[in-house]
């Protein structure tokens, strides 16, 4: 499936809930957000139907997100449904890791191929602060158990200048000690994220180079735009994801399906189509595929996060937790 500029769309990110068991400061207000009524959430059967329609168009990789996907009951059952769809080669999940240990065996049995765990600090007090109450020990245990279970494990780390910039080398050391990919991600100016000072991946890389040599590393598989390196003693790898400083829109291969049923074509723009009505009137798979294919042709050429939004009417004003990670 190609969009109007010829990008091959093969990757679908599916948010299965807008609920989260943390209140990360750069993601949502301390008081939380107005949650969707459960009747408005896409059912697992509706999600499965969208996956089948997308798979028929060439989508082969699925990532399950939230909110926090593991707060939704029986998330492993959805993994199993998606993994069984013809044409789907890989199912992964992004999670904060708090509930991962207690569901890990079920997820692996269901066919989960890889997991990305959000982890912005290795200090318990800072983790409690940034997440507004989270327990770091649960996340570190989940990382350890995921590795022991043989699950491909990546850590998503957002560097914030006045919060965790001094932990850069601690995360590098983590990638040297464990067979994980630590990915440094530029903070997106979405919702509460606009209130924090981001750091470019180029600055992060230069800081690391003061203490380590970095060698390009191409053996990490995945669906996104991360550029990977290894240090001389790495068991794992170090990745850099640069959506702002090095826009990678020209190679974007993804679309998003939100928890309320909106097929979202770009993280920045509020453009796409709500599939809920078609799904709930019982549209056929062929009809659904045609609706999706037509919508994808209008995928925006690029985001404009770095530009003033004063006169823009189509950009998404929701919190990241509402959009999907």
C-alpha positions as CSV (number, residue, x, y, z in Angstrom):
1,X,0.0,0.0,0.0
2,X,1.5,3.3,-1.1
3,X,0.6,6.9,-0.3
4,X,0.5,9.7,-2.8
5,X,4.2,10.3,-2.7
6,X,5.1,6.6,-3.0
7,X,5.9,5.7,0.5
8,X,5.3,2.0,1.2
9,X,3.0,1.8,4.3
10,X,3.7,-1.5,6.0
11,X,3.5,-0.7,9.7
12,X,0.4,-0.1,11.9
13,X,0.5,1.2,15.4
14,X,-2.7,0.4,17.4
15,X,-3.7,2.1,20.6
16,X,-6.0,-0.2,22.5
17,X,-6.8,2.2,25.4
18,X,-6.4,5.8,26.6
19,X,-6.0,4.7,30.2
20,X,-2.7,4.5,31.9
21,X,-1.5,3.5,35.4
22,X,1.1,6.3,35.5
23,X,0.9,10.0,35.1
24,X,4.1,10.9,33.3
25,X,4.7,14.6,33.6
26,X,5.5,15.2,29.9
27,X,2.6,13.0,28.7
28,X,-0.5,14.1,30.7
29,X,-1.7,16.5,33.4
30,X,-1.4,15.4,37.0
31,X,-5.1,15.2,37.2
32,X,-5.2,12.9,34.3
33,X,-7.5,13.2,31.2
34,X,-11.1,12.8,30.4
35,X,-11.3,9.1,29.6
36,X,-13.4,7.5,26.9
37,X,-16.4,5.5,27.8
38,X,-15.6,1.9,27.5
39,X,-18.4,1.4,24.9
40,X,-16.5,3.8,22.6
41,X,-13.3,1.7,22.7
42,X,-12.6,-0.5,19.7
43,X,-13.4,-4.1,20.6
44,X,-10.7,-6.8,20.0
45,X,-12.9,-8.1,17.1
46,X,-13.0,-4.7,15.5
47,X,-9.3,-4.2,15.9
48,X,-8.7,-7.7,14.4
49,X,-10.9,-6.7,11.4
50,X,-8.9,-3.5,10.8
51,X,-5.7,-5.6,11.0
52,X,-7.0,-8.0,8.4
53,X,-8.0,-5.1,6.1
54,X,-4.6,-3.5,6.5
55,X,-2.8,-6.9,6.0
56,X,-4.6,-7.3,2.7
57,X,-3.1,-4.0,1.6
58,X,0.5,-5.0,2.6
59,X,0.8,-4.1,6.3
60,X,2.9,-6.8,7.9
61,X,4.0,-5.3,11.2
62,X,1.8,-4.3,14.2
63,X,2.7,-2.4,17.4
64,X,0.2,-2.4,20.3
65,X,0.3,0.8,22.4
66,X,-1.9,2.8,24.7
67,X,-2.2,4.7,27.0
68,X,-0.7,1.7,28.8
69,X,-1.8,-1.4,26.8
70,X,-1.4,-3.8,29.7
71,X,-4.2,-2.1,31.7
72,X,-6.7,-3.4,29.2
73,X,-7.9,-6.9,30.2
74,X,-6.7,-9.9,28.2
75,X,-4.2,-7.9,26.1
76,X,-2.5,-11.2,25.3
77,X,-5.7,-12.5,23.6
78,X,-5.5,-9.6,21.2
79,X,-1.8,-10.4,20.5
80,X,-2.9,-13.9,19.6
81,X,-5.7,-12.7,17.3
82,X,-3.4,-10.3,15.5
83,X,-0.5,-12.8,15.2
84,X,-2.9,-15.3,13.5
85,X,-3.9,-12.8,10.7
86,X,-2.4,-13.9,7.4
87,X,0.3,-11.5,6.3
88,X,1.2,-10.3,9.7
89,X,4.9,-11.1,10.3
90,X,5.5,-9.3,13.6
91,X,3.6,-8.1,16.7
92,X,5.3,-5.9,19.2
93,X,4.2,-3.8,22.2
94,X,5.2,-0.5,23.8
95,X,4.6,-0.5,27.6
96,X,5.8,1.3,30.7
97,X,6.6,-2.1,32.1
98,X,4.8,-1.8,35.4
99,X,2.4,-4.7,34.7
100,X,4.7,-6.6,32.3
101,X,6.1,-9.2,34.7
102,X,2.7,-10.6,35.6
103,X,1.6,-10.9,32.0
104,X,4.9,-11.7,30.3
105,X,4.4,-15.5,30.0
106,X,0.9,-15.0,28.5
107,X,2.1,-12.4,26.0
108,X,5.0,-14.6,24.9
109,X,2.7,-17.7,24.5
110,X,0.4,-15.5,22.4
111,X,3.2,-14.7,20.0
112,X,4.6,-11.3,21.0
113,X,7.8,-10.8,19.1
114,X,9.3,-7.8,20.9
115,X,8.7,-5.3,23.6
116,X,9.7,-1.6,24.0
117,X,9.8,-0.5,27.6
118,X,9.7,3.2,28.4
119,X,12.4,4.1,30.9
120,X,13.6,7.7,31.3
121,X,15.7,7.4,34.5
122,X,17.6,4.8,36.6
123,X,17.0,6.6,39.8
124,X,14.0,5.5,41.9
125,X,13.3,9.0,43.3
126,X,13.4,10.6,39.8
127,X,11.2,7.8,38.4
128,X,8.6,8.4,41.1
129,X,8.7,12.1,40.3
130,X,8.4,12.0,36.5
131,X,5.8,9.2,36.6
132,X,4.0,10.7,39.6
133,X,4.1,7.6,41.7
134,X,5.7,4.8,39.6
135,X,8.0,2.1,41.1
136,X,11.2,1.8,39.2
137,X,12.0,-1.7,40.7
138,X,9.0,-3.2,38.8
139,X,10.2,-1.8,35.5
140,X,13.8,-3.0,36.0
141,X,12.5,-6.4,37.0
142,X,10.4,-6.5,33.8
143,X,13.5,-5.6,31.7
144,X,15.4,-8.5,33.4
145,X,12.6,-11.0,33.0
146,X,12.0,-10.0,29.3
147,X,15.7,-10.6,28.5
148,X,15.7,-14.0,30.4
149,X,12.6,-15.1,28.5
150,X,14.4,-14.4,25.2
151,X,12.1,-11.5,24.1
152,X,13.7,-8.9,22.0
153,X,13.8,-5.9,24.4
154,X,14.3,-2.2,23.7
155,X,14.3,0.7,26.1
156,X,12.8,4.0,25.0
157,X,14.5,6.9,26.8
158,X,13.5,10.5,26.5
159,X,16.3,12.8,27.5
160,X,15.1,16.0,29.2
161,X,17.7,18.7,29.9
162,X,16.9,19.6,33.5
163,X,15.8,16.1,34.5
164,X,17.9,13.2,33.3
165,X,20.6,14.6,31.0
166,X,23.2,13.6,33.6
167,X,22.2,9.9,33.3
168,X,23.3,9.6,29.7
169,X,26.4,7.5,30.4
170,X,24.4,5.3,32.9
171,X,22.1,4.3,30.0
172,X,25.1,3.7,27.8
173,X,26.5,1.5,30.5
174,X,23.2,-0.4,30.7
175,X,23.5,-1.1,26.9
176,X,27.0,-2.4,27.5
177,X,26.0,-4.7,30.4
178,X,22.7,-6.1,29.0
179,X,21.6,-7.4,25.6
180,X,19.1,-4.5,25.1
181,X,18.8,-1.6,22.7
182,X,18.7,1.7,24.5
183,X,17.1,4.2,22.2
184,X,17.5,7.9,22.9
185,X,14.4,9.7,21.6
186,X,13.9,13.5,21.2
187,X,11.0,14.8,23.2
188,X,8.0,15.5,21.0
189,X,6.3,18.9,21.6
190,X,2.9,17.3,22.1
191,X,0.6,18.2,25.0
192,X,2.6,18.5,28.2
193,X,5.8,17.8,26.3
194,X,5.8,21.4,25.2
195,X,6.6,22.4,28.9
196,X,10.0,20.6,29.0
197,X,13.4,21.3,27.5
198,X,14.3,18.7,24.9
199,X,17.8,17.7,23.8
200,X,18.7,16.8,20.3
201,X,20.1,13.4,19.6
202,X,23.1,15.0,18.0
203,X,24.0,16.7,21.3
204,X,23.4,13.4,23.1
205,X,25.7,11.6,20.6
206,X,28.5,14.2,21.0
207,X,28.3,13.9,24.8
208,X,28.6,10.1,24.6
209,X,31.6,10.5,22.2
210,X,33.5,12.3,24.9
211,X,33.8,9.0,26.8
212,X,33.1,6.3,24.3
213,X,33.7,5.4,20.6
214,X,30.6,4.6,18.7
215,X,30.6,2.1,15.8
216,X,27.6,1.9,13.4
217,X,25.6,-1.2,14.1
218,X,23.0,-2.6,11.6
219,X,22.0,-5.9,13.2
220,X,19.1,-4.4,15.2
221,X,15.8,-5.2,13.5
222,X,12.7,-3.1,13.9
223,X,10.1,-1.0,12.2
224,X,11.2,2.5,12.9
225,X,13.8,5.1,12.0
226,X,16.4,4.5,14.8
227,X,20.0,4.7,13.9
228,X,22.0,2.2,16.0
229,X,25.6,2.1,17.3
230,X,27.7,-0.1,19.6
231,X,30.5,0.7,21.9
232,X,33.5,-1.6,22.1
233,X,32.1,-3.5,25.0
234,X,28.4,-3.4,24.3
235,X,26.3,-6.5,24.8
236,X,23.4,-4.4,23.5
237,X,23.2,-1.3,21.3
238,X,22.5,2.4,21.4
239,X,19.9,3.9,19.2
240,X,19.0,7.5,18.2
241,X,15.5,8.6,17.1
242,X,15.4,12.1,15.8
243,X,11.9,13.1,14.6
244,X,12.6,16.8,15.1
245,X,16.3,17.5,14.4
246,X,16.5,15.0,11.5
247,X,13.0,14.7,10.2
248,X,12.5,11.3,8.6
249,X,9.0,11.9,7.1
250,X,10.2,11.0,3.6
251,X,10.7,7.4,4.7
252,X,7.7,7.2,7.1
253,X,6.1,3.7,6.7
254,X,3.5,3.9,9.5
255,X,-0.1,4.8,10.2
256,X,-2.0,4.7,13.5
257,X,-5.3,3.4,14.7
258,X,-6.5,5.1,17.8
259,X,-8.5,3.6,20.7
260,X,-11.7,5.3,19.5
261,X,-11.3,4.0,16.0
262,X,-9.6,6.9,14.1
263,X,-7.2,5.9,11.4
264,X,-4.5,8.6,12.0
265,X,-2.1,9.3,9.1
266,X,0.5,11.4,10.9
267,X,1.4,11.9,14.5
268,X,1.3,15.7,14.1
269,X,-1.8,16.3,11.9
270,X,-5.4,15.5,12.9
271,X,-6.0,14.0,9.4
272,X,-7.4,10.6,8.6
273,X,-10.7,8.9,8.9
274,X,-12.9,7.5,11.7
275,X,-13.5,3.8,10.9
276,X,-15.9,3.2,13.8
277,X,-19.1,3.9,11.9
278,X,-18.1,1.6,9.1
279,X,-17.0,-1.1,11.5
280,X,-20.2,-0.9,13.6
281,X,-22.5,-1.1,10.6
282,X,-20.8,-4.3,9.7
283,X,-18.9,-3.3,6.6
284,X,-17.2,-6.1,4.6
285,X,-13.4,-6.6,4.7
286,X,-13.2,-5.5,1.1
287,X,-15.1,-2.3,1.8
288,X,-12.9,-1.6,4.8
289,X,-9.7,-2.1,2.8
290,X,-10.9,0.3,0.2
291,X,-11.7,2.9,2.8
292,X,-8.3,2.5,4.4
293,X,-6.5,2.6,1.0
294,X,-8.2,5.7,-0.1
295,X,-7.4,7.5,3.2
296,X,-3.7,6.5,3.2
297,X,-3.3,8.2,-0.2
298,X,-3.8,11.5,1.6
299,X,-1.1,10.9,4.2
300,X,0.6,14.2,4.8
301,X,4.1,14.7,3.3
302,X,5.7,15.8,6.6
303,X,5.0,17.1,10.0
304,X,5.5,20.7,11.1
305,X,6.3,20.3,14.8
306,X,9.1,22.9,14.5
307,X,6.8,25.6,13.0
308,X,4.4,28.0,14.6
309,X,0.9,26.4,14.9
310,X,-0.9,29.8,15.4
311,X,-2.6,29.6,12.0
312,X,-2.9,25.9,11.6
313,X,-6.2,24.2,11.9
314,X,-5.5,20.5,11.2
315,X,-2.8,19.7,13.9
316,X,-3.7,17.4,16.7
317,X,-4.2,19.1,20.1
318,X,-4.7,16.0,22.1
319,X,-2.3,14.6,24.7
320,X,0.1,11.8,23.7
321,X,-1.8,9.3,25.9
322,X,-4.9,10.0,23.9
323,X,-3.2,9.6,20.5
324,X,-1.3,6.5,21.2
325,X,2.4,6.0,21.8
